Amino acid sequence: MTRWFAIPLWQRVVAALILGIIVGRIWGPGAENIKIVGDVFVASIKMLVVPLIFFSLVSGVAAIGDLRKLGRVGGRAMLLFVVTGQIAVWLGLWLGTVFGPGLGVDTSAIQMGVTPPPNDTTWRDMVMSIIPQSPVQVMADVAVLPLIVFSLLIGIGILMSGEDGAPVQKIFDSGSVVMQKVTAVVMELTPFGVFALMSWVAGTLGFDALYALAKLVGLNYLGCFLIIFVMYSGMIKFLARLPVIHFYRGIVDAMAVSYSTASSNATLPVTLRCAERNLGVSNSVASFVISLGATINMNGTAMYLGLATLFGAQVFGVDLTWGQYFLISILGTLGAIGAAGIPGAGLIMMALVFGAVGVPLETIAFVAGVDRIMDMMRTVTNVSGDAAVAVTVASMTGEIDREEMISADDV
């Protein structure tokens, strides 16, 4: 048992992932019998999302110390979220236009998934939905965006209260520490959950669907790789002015867990630990930026929405104008922001983008069979982006221990 815990978490996760794929291919559809283990793991870690975001965000905002500093940290983070999101959408549109993944694809060979109902939500409804009319109901429904708004307001209220708010701040600081400890316990289930989930995916997803959509899957991975290793590397090197290799070594745990679970929310505890322990980001900046980014910083999803829209347009012969390209770029960014940090959330947001530019919703059913394979890589992109923005903002505001980041991987 001691030898098991001596192995780094990411190594145990990667080994479980590889073993799960092998077992799944051998076992076939019967691997669904052990999916319950993965379901228990995901349910256990989702249990942490609401209290972790609530305590971490409030504690993080309050720990910033003053409203001016909050403006510096929050303003830089939001600017990076929006700019990188736009770049990601246009990258997806470029990949779809240049490589034409939907041209000449035979849809008859694909097992169609279930088409989500059209999204009738207007922009007014989207704005109103982020206002928490009942914080208790928001927490019960795991409505993350209004939960973030409420948490930010509580943190700002503590800052404005000064010394009178200090006792309340201590409660949230203690709650944040307790949740980190609970998280450490739950994270030990990761290798077992990953093994079960990957066995199920490998055993039930046939190669025929993957072969027919190989071009789309490949472009999805290519786009994610470009975002991670070009855009994020540029941020770390030129904005944060830090060694790129140490950044990736520091977030390898989060990347491994995010790929296997395909959930930004499920990976949130690991991302927080990596940012603070391996990258030297201060607790206040890490808690604020990463908790916020886990919901609204979805660059992988934004890229995919642009790519998938072009794919659907090509499959069904829909000609798109430049004006529609710009509309896709805006809706893709908003859709990525509104997407929940759970597996398959991108499928739901497709309806918002497709409906606006006339791409048939049948496209969603077309890609549903292989979405999980692509979703895992998109989640790695989203989680890596959260860490990259946190490091960049921390470096800009002097809230990072550079020596700790460089030496963490040598310990």
C-alpha positions as CSV (number, residue, x, y, z in Angstrom):
1,M,0.0,0.0,0.0
2,T,2.8,2.4,0.8
3,R,4.4,1.6,-2.5
4,W,1.2,2.5,-4.3
5,F,1.0,6.0,-2.7
6,A,4.6,6.6,-3.4
7,I,3.8,6.6,-7.1
8,P,2.9,10.2,-8.3
9,L,-0.8,10.6,-9.0
10,W,-0.4,11.4,-12.7
11,Q,1.6,8.2,-13.3
12,R,-1.1,6.1,-11.6
13,V,-3.7,7.9,-13.7
14,V,-1.9,7.4,-17.0
15,A,-1.2,3.8,-16.3
16,A,-4.9,3.3,-15.5
17,L,-5.9,5.1,-18.7
18,I,-3.7,2.8,-20.9
19,L,-4.8,-0.3,-19.0
20,G,-8.4,0.7,-19.3
21,I,-8.2,1.1,-23.1
22,I,-6.5,-2.4,-23.4
23,V,-9.2,-4.1,-21.2
24,G,-12.0,-2.3,-23.0
25,R,-10.8,-3.4,-26.5
26,I,-10.5,-7.0,-25.3
27,W,-13.7,-7.1,-23.3
28,G,-15.8,-5.1,-25.8
29,P,-19.4,-3.9,-24.9
30,G,-19.2,-6.0,-21.7
31,A,-16.9,-3.4,-20.2
32,E,-20.0,-1.4,-19.5
33,N,-20.4,-3.7,-16.4
34,I,-17.6,-1.8,-14.6
35,K,-18.8,1.7,-15.7
36,I,-20.4,2.0,-12.3
37,V,-16.9,2.5,-10.7
38,G,-16.3,5.5,-13.0
39,D,-19.8,6.8,-12.3
40,V,-19.1,6.7,-8.5
41,F,-15.8,8.5,-9.1
42,V,-17.3,11.3,-11.1
43,A,-20.2,11.6,-8.7
44,S,-17.8,11.8,-5.8
45,I,-15.8,14.6,-7.3
46,K,-18.8,16.5,-8.6
47,M,-19.9,16.5,-5.0
48,L,-17.0,18.9,-4.3
49,V,-17.7,21.4,-7.0
50,V,-20.2,23.7,-5.3
51,P,-18.5,24.0,-1.9
52,L,-15.1,24.2,-3.5
53,I,-16.0,27.0,-5.9
54,F,-18.0,28.8,-3.2
55,F,-15.3,28.7,-0.5
56,S,-12.4,29.1,-2.9
57,L,-13.8,32.1,-4.8
58,V,-14.9,33.9,-1.6
59,S,-11.7,33.2,0.1
60,G,-9.7,34.1,-3.0
61,V,-11.4,37.4,-3.5
62,A,-11.2,38.3,0.2
63,A,-7.5,37.4,0.3
64,I,-6.7,39.8,-2.5
65,G,-6.9,42.5,0.2
66,D,-8.4,45.5,-1.6
67,L,-10.8,46.3,-4.5
68,R,-8.0,47.9,-6.6
69,K,-6.0,44.7,-6.6
70,L,-9.2,42.8,-7.4
71,G,-9.7,45.0,-10.4
72,R,-6.1,44.3,-11.5
73,V,-6.4,40.6,-11.2
74,G,-10.0,40.2,-12.4
75,G,-9.6,42.6,-15.3
76,R,-6.5,40.9,-16.6
77,A,-8.0,37.5,-16.2
78,M,-11.3,38.4,-18.1
79,L,-9.3,40.1,-20.9
80,L,-7.2,37.0,-21.4
81,F,-10.3,34.8,-21.3
82,V,-12.1,36.8,-24.0
83,V,-9.1,37.3,-26.3
84,T,-8.0,33.6,-26.2
85,G,-11.6,32.5,-26.7
86,Q,-11.9,34.6,-29.8
87,I,-8.6,33.3,-31.2
88,A,-9.7,29.7,-30.5
89,V,-13.1,30.1,-32.4
90,W,-11.3,31.6,-35.4
91,L,-8.8,28.8,-35.3
92,G,-11.6,26.3,-35.5
93,L,-13.2,28.2,-38.4
94,W,-9.8,28.3,-40.2
95,L,-9.2,24.5,-39.7
96,G,-12.7,23.7,-41.0
97,T,-12.4,26.0,-44.0
98,V,-8.9,24.9,-45.1
99,F,-9.2,21.1,-44.5
100,G,-13.0,20.6,-45.2
101,P,-13.7,17.7,-42.8
102,G,-17.3,17.5,-43.8
103,L,-16.8,17.4,-47.6
104,G,-17.7,14.0,-49.1
105,V,-18.4,12.3,-45.7
106,D,-21.0,9.5,-45.9
107,T,-23.3,9.8,-42.9
108,S,-24.9,6.4,-43.5
109,A,-21.9,4.6,-41.9
110,I,-22.3,6.5,-38.6
111,Q,-24.4,5.4,-35.7
112,M,-26.4,8.5,-34.9
113,G,-26.6,9.8,-31.3
114,V,-29.5,11.5,-29.7
115,T,-30.1,15.0,-30.9
116,P,-30.6,17.5,-28.1
117,P,-33.7,19.7,-28.3
118,P,-33.2,23.1,-29.9
119,N,-32.1,25.8,-27.5
120,D,-34.8,28.5,-27.4
121,T,-32.9,30.6,-24.8
122,T,-32.6,34.3,-25.9
123,W,-29.7,36.6,-25.0
124,R,-32.0,38.3,-22.4
125,D,-32.6,34.9,-20.8
126,M,-28.9,34.2,-20.7
127,V,-28.2,37.5,-19.0
128,M,-31.0,37.0,-16.4
129,S,-29.9,33.4,-15.7
130,I,-26.6,34.5,-14.2
131,I,-28.4,36.6,-11.5
132,P,-28.8,34.3,-8.5
133,Q,-32.4,35.0,-7.4
134,S,-32.0,32.3,-4.8
135,P,-28.4,31.4,-3.8
136,V,-29.6,28.2,-2.1
137,Q,-31.5,27.1,-5.2
138,V,-28.4,27.9,-7.3
139,M,-26.3,25.6,-5.2
140,A,-28.9,22.9,-5.2
141,D,-29.1,23.0,-9.0
142,V,-25.3,23.3,-9.4
143,A,-25.8,26.4,-11.5
144,V,-22.2,27.5,-11.7
145,L,-22.4,30.9,-13.4
146,P,-24.9,32.4,-10.9
147,L,-22.9,30.7,-8.1
148,I,-19.8,32.5,-9.2
149,V,-21.6,35.9,-9.3
150,F,-22.9,35.3,-5.8
151,S,-19.5,34.2,-4.5
152,L,-17.8,37.2,-6.0
153,L,-20.3,39.5,-4.4
154,I,-19.7,37.9,-1.0
155,G,-16.0,38.3,-1.4
156,I,-16.3,41.9,-2.5
157,G,-18.6,42.5,0.5
158,I,-15.9,41.2,2.8
159,L,-13.3,43.5,1.2
160,M,-15.6,46.5,1.6
161,S,-16.3,45.6,5.3
162,G,-12.7,45.9,6.3
163,E,-12.0,44.8,9.9
164,D,-15.7,44.1,10.5
165,G,-15.6,41.4,7.8
166,A,-12.4,39.7,9.1
167,P,-14.3,37.1,11.2
168,V,-16.4,36.0,8.2
169,Q,-13.2,35.9,6.0
170,K,-11.7,33.5,8.5
171,I,-14.7,31.2,8.2
172,F,-14.3,31.0,4.4
173,D,-10.5,30.6,4.7
174,S,-11.0,27.7,7.0
175,G,-13.7,26.2,4.7
176,S,-11.3,26.5,1.8
177,V,-8.6,24.6,3.6
178,V,-11.1,21.9,4.7
179,M,-12.3,21.4,1.2
180,Q,-8.7,21.0,0.0
181,K,-8.3,18.2,2.5
182,V,-11.5,16.5,1.5
183,T,-10.4,16.8,-2.2
184,A,-7.1,15.1,-1.4
185,V,-9.0,12.1,-0.1
186,V,-11.4,11.9,-3.0
187,M,-8.6,12.2,-5.6
188,E,-7.1,8.9,-4.5
189,L,-10.1,7.3,-6.3
190,T,-8.9,8.8,-9.6
191,P,-6.9,5.8,-11.0
192,F,-9.9,3.4,-10.4
193,G,-12.4,5.8,-11.9
194,V,-10.2,6.4,-14.9
195,F,-9.7,2.7,-15.5
196,A,-13.4,2.0,-15.5
197,L,-14.4,5.0,-17.7
198,M,-11.7,4.3,-20.3
199,S,-12.6,0.6,-20.4
200,W,-16.2,1.5,-21.0
201,V,-15.4,4.1,-23.7
202,A,-12.9,1.8,-25.5
203,G,-15.3,-1.2,-25.3
204,T,-18.5,0.5,-26.5
205,L,-17.2,3.0,-29.1
206,G,-16.7,1.2,-32.4
207,F,-13.8,2.0,-34.8
208,D,-16.3,2.4,-37.7
209,A,-17.6,5.7,-36.3
210,L,-14.1,6.9,-35.5
211,Y,-12.9,6.0,-39.0
212,A,-15.7,7.9,-40.7
213,L,-15.1,11.0,-38.6
214,A,-11.3,10.6,-38.4
215,K,-10.7,13.9,-40.1
216,L,-12.9,15.8,-37.7
217,V,-11.4,14.1,-34.7
218,G,-7.9,14.7,-36.1
219,L,-8.6,18.4,-36.6
220,N,-10.1,18.7,-33.2
221,Y,-6.9,17.4,-31.7
222,L,-4.7,19.5,-34.0
223,G,-6.6,22.6,-32.9
224,C,-6.3,21.8,-29.3
225,F,-2.5,21.1,-29.7
226,L,-2.1,24.5,-31.4
227,I,-3.9,26.2,-28.6
228,I,-2.0,24.5,-25.8
229,F,1.5,24.4,-27.3
230,V,1.5,27.7,-29.3
231,M,-1.0,30.1,-27.7
232,Y,-0.5,29.0,-24.1
233,S,3.3,28.7,-24.6
234,G,3.4,32.2,-26.0
235,M,1.5,33.5,-23.0
236,I,3.9,31.8,-20.5
237,K,7.0,32.9,-22.4
238,F,6.2,36.4,-23.5
239,L,3.6,37.6,-21.0
240,A,4.5,35.7,-17.8
241,R,8.2,35.5,-18.8
242,L,8.6,32.1,-17.3
243,P,10.1,28.8,-18.6
244,V,7.5,26.9,-20.7
245,I,8.8,23.4,-19.9
246,H,8.3,24.0,-16.1
247,F,4.8,25.1,-16.7
248,Y,3.8,21.9,-18.5
249,R,5.6,19.8,-15.9
250,G,3.7,21.5,-13.2
251,I,0.2,20.9,-14.7
252,V,0.8,17.3,-15.9
253,D,-1.5,15.9,-13.1
254,A,-4.4,18.2,-14.2
255,M,-3.9,17.4,-17.9
256,A,-4.0,13.6,-17.2
257,V,-7.1,13.8,-15.0
258,S,-8.9,16.2,-17.4
259,Y,-8.3,13.9,-20.4
260,S,-9.7,10.9,-18.6
261,T,-12.7,12.5,-17.0
262,A,-13.6,15.1,-19.8
263,S,-14.8,17.4,-17.0
264,S,-13.3,20.8,-16.1
265,N,-15.3,20.9,-12.9
266,A,-14.1,17.4,-11.9
267,T,-10.5,18.5,-12.6
268,L,-10.9,21.8,-10.7
269,P,-9.4,20.5,-7.4
270,V,-6.3,19.1,-9.2
271,T,-5.8,22.3,-11.2
272,L,-5.9,24.3,-8.0
273,R,-3.3,22.1,-6.4
274,C,-1.0,22.2,-9.4
275,A,-1.2,26.0,-9.7
276,E,-0.4,26.5,-6.0
277,R,2.1,23.7,-5.3
278,N,3.8,23.2,-8.6
279,L,3.5,26.6,-10.3
280,G,4.0,28.9,-7.3
281,V,0.8,30.9,-7.9
282,S,-0.5,32.5,-4.7
283,N,-3.6,31.0,-3.2
284,S,-5.7,34.2,-3.7
285,V,-5.0,34.4,-7.5
286,A,-5.2,30.6,-8.0
287,S,-8.6,30.3,-6.2
288,F,-10.0,33.3,-8.0
289,V,-8.8,32.8,-11.6
290,I,-9.0,29.0,-11.8
291,S,-12.4,28.7,-10.2
292,L,-13.7,31.4,-12.5
293,G,-11.9,29.9,-15.5
294,A,-13.3,26.4,-14.9
295,T,-16.7,27.8,-16.0
296,I,-16.0,30.6,-18.5
297,N,-12.6,29.8,-20.0
298,M,-13.4,27.1,-22.5
299,N,-11.0,27.6,-25.4
300,G,-11.2,24.0,-26.4
301,T,-14.9,24.1,-26.6
302,A,-14.9,27.5,-28.4
303,M,-12.5,26.1,-31.1
304,Y,-14.7,23.0,-31.5
305,L,-17.9,25.0,-31.9
306,G,-16.3,26.9,-34.8
307,L,-14.9,23.7,-36.3
308,A,-18.1,21.7,-35.9
309,T,-20.2,24.4,-37.4
310,L,-18.1,24.3,-40.6
311,F,-18.3,20.5,-40.5
312,G,-22.1,20.5,-40.4
313,A,-22.3,23.2,-43.1
314,Q,-20.1,21.1,-45.4
315,V,-22.0,17.8,-44.7
316,F,-25.4,19.4,-45.5
317,G,-24.2,21.8,-48.2
318,V,-24.9,25.1,-46.3
319,D,-23.0,28.1,-47.7
320,L,-21.8,30.5,-45.0
321,T,-21.1,34.2,-45.5
322,W,-18.4,36.3,-43.7
323,G,-21.1,37.9,-41.7
324,Q,-22.1,34.4,-40.4
325,Y,-18.5,33.7,-39.7
326,F,-18.4,36.7,-37.4
327,L,-21.7,35.6,-35.8
328,I,-20.2,32.1,-35.2
329,S,-17.2,33.7,-33.5
330,I,-19.4,35.7,-31.1
331,L,-21.8,32.8,-30.4
332,G,-19.0,30.3,-30.1
333,T,-17.3,32.4,-27.4
334,L,-20.6,32.9,-25.6
335,G,-21.5,29.3,-26.0
336,A,-18.2,28.2,-24.6
337,I,-18.7,30.5,-21.6
338,G,-22.2,29.1,-21.0
339,A,-21.1,25.5,-21.4
340,A,-21.0,23.5,-18.1
341,G,-17.7,22.0,-17.2
342,I,-19.0,18.4,-17.5
343,P,-18.7,15.7,-20.2
344,G,-20.8,16.4,-23.4
345,A,-21.7,20.0,-22.6
346,G,-20.4,21.1,-26.0
347,L,-23.1,19.1,-27.7
348,I,-25.8,21.1,-26.0
349,M,-24.2,24.5,-26.9
350,M,-23.9,23.4,-30.6
351,A,-27.7,24.0,-31.0
352,L,-27.2,27.7,-30.1
353,V,-24.6,28.2,-32.8
354,F,-26.1,25.9,-35.5
355,G,-29.6,27.4,-35.2
356,A,-28.3,31.0,-35.7
357,V,-26.5,30.3,-39.0
358,G,-28.9,27.7,-40.5
359,V,-26.8,24.5,-40.0
360,P,-29.1,21.5,-39.5
361,L,-29.3,20.2,-35.9
362,E,-28.8,16.7,-37.3
363,T,-25.1,17.5,-37.3
364,I,-25.3,17.1,-33.5
365,A,-26.5,13.6,-33.9
366,F,-23.9,12.9,-36.5
367,V,-20.9,13.8,-34.2
368,A,-22.4,12.5,-30.9
369,G,-21.0,9.0,-31.4
370,V,-17.4,10.2,-31.2
371,D,-17.8,13.4,-29.1
372,R,-16.4,11.8,-26.0
373,I,-13.0,11.1,-27.8
374,M,-12.9,14.8,-28.8
375,D,-14.3,16.1,-25.5
376,M,-11.4,14.6,-23.6
377,M,-8.8,16.7,-25.5
378,R,-11.0,19.8,-25.4
379,T,-11.1,19.5,-21.6
380,V,-7.3,19.3,-21.5
381,T,-7.2,22.5,-23.5
382,N,-9.7,24.2,-21.2
383,V,-7.9,23.1,-18.0
384,S,-4.5,24.0,-19.3
385,G,-5.8,27.5,-20.3
386,D,-7.1,28.0,-16.7
387,A,-3.6,27.3,-15.4
388,A,-1.9,29.4,-18.1
389,V,-4.1,32.5,-17.3
390,A,-3.6,32.0,-13.6
391,V,0.2,31.9,-14.0
392,T,0.2,34.9,-16.4
393,V,-2.0,37.0,-14.2
394,A,0.0,36.0,-11.1
395,S,3.2,37.0,-12.9
396,M,1.8,40.4,-14.0
397,T,0.6,41.2,-10.5
398,G,3.7,39.8,-8.6
399,E,1.6,37.0,-7.0
400,I,3.9,34.1,-8.1
401,D,6.9,32.4,-6.5
402,R,9.1,31.9,-9.5
403,E,11.7,29.8,-7.7
404,E,9.0,27.4,-6.4
405,M,7.7,27.0,-10.0
406,I,11.1,26.2,-11.4
407,S,12.1,23.8,-8.6
408,A,8.8,22.0,-8.0
409,D,9.4,19.4,-10.6
410,D,12.8,18.6,-9.2
411,V,11.5,17.8,-5.7
